[in-house]
Amino acid sequence: MSGADAEASHRSSGSSYAVLVYHRFAGELKPGQERIDISPRRFARQLWALRLCGFRPLDAATILAFHAGEVTKLPRRGVAITVDDAIADCVEPLRRHARWRPQLFVPTAELGASAHWIDGEPVASWNQVVELARGGIEIGSHTRHHRRLTKLGEKERADELSGSLAELRERLPDSLAILAYPNGDHDAAVCRAAREAGYVAAFTTEKGRNDAGTDLFRLRRVSVHGADGALAVLWKAATGKGLPGWWLRLRRLTGAR
């Protein structure tokens, strides 16, 4: 095996990282939103537990450098925090926990409006997003209108992708050229379109850890649900996977989290 091959093998089988994805921070648990809504207090407890157990935040630059081969070893318990949709109730929790370098993915044409995809919940304004960026939150794209990209024609898809990145760069020149697919919806054509639109990476909602060989346009994430407590988040951060069946059955029987 050549030196280059050995290095590639080491990187592929060595370091890896998990990515958590959140959506709402209201704690209201409205019918139909139980899986995406978590209270700010519970979010704070989860981050405290992660830090207590040795997890360390990974920012976007470190992740991209790892996939480019510029960083060959990540912290053993590195984890990235991502938030989709830019619902208004995310603003204060993200501001309070900016040291975790969370990445917020915003639907640029819907900022300041109502989320048609989540019961008309209010979406953060551009001013709020700009303030978050100034406070250390990394801002990426969630397309323009939060539409399922696999359902769109080529022209509409290009507008959702290129248009969102252009709107971000107009307001936030240092924003991330990273996309989070709405609803995780993607296929080969969508991945190709994202690359052609100028993005350098994209997040799905497929579960699992990411290693150096993971496709940059199919990066994996695991969702944090409203019923998840600190132990559940520690499991997800360690494995990149959802909770096993026995855990969910125990939760239903005992209310354990």
Beta strands, then each sheet from edge to edge (+ up, - down):
strand 1: 16-22
strand 2: 56-57
strand 3: 78-84
strand 4: 103-106
strand 5: 114-115
strand 6: 121-122
strand 7: 138-141
strand 8: 178-180
strand 9: 201-203
strand 10: 210-211
strand 11: 222-223
sheet 1: 2+ 3+ 1+ 10-
sheet 2: 2+ 3+ 1+ 11+
sheet 3: 2+ 3+ 4+ 7+
sheet 4: 5+ 6-
sheet 5: 8+ 9+
end
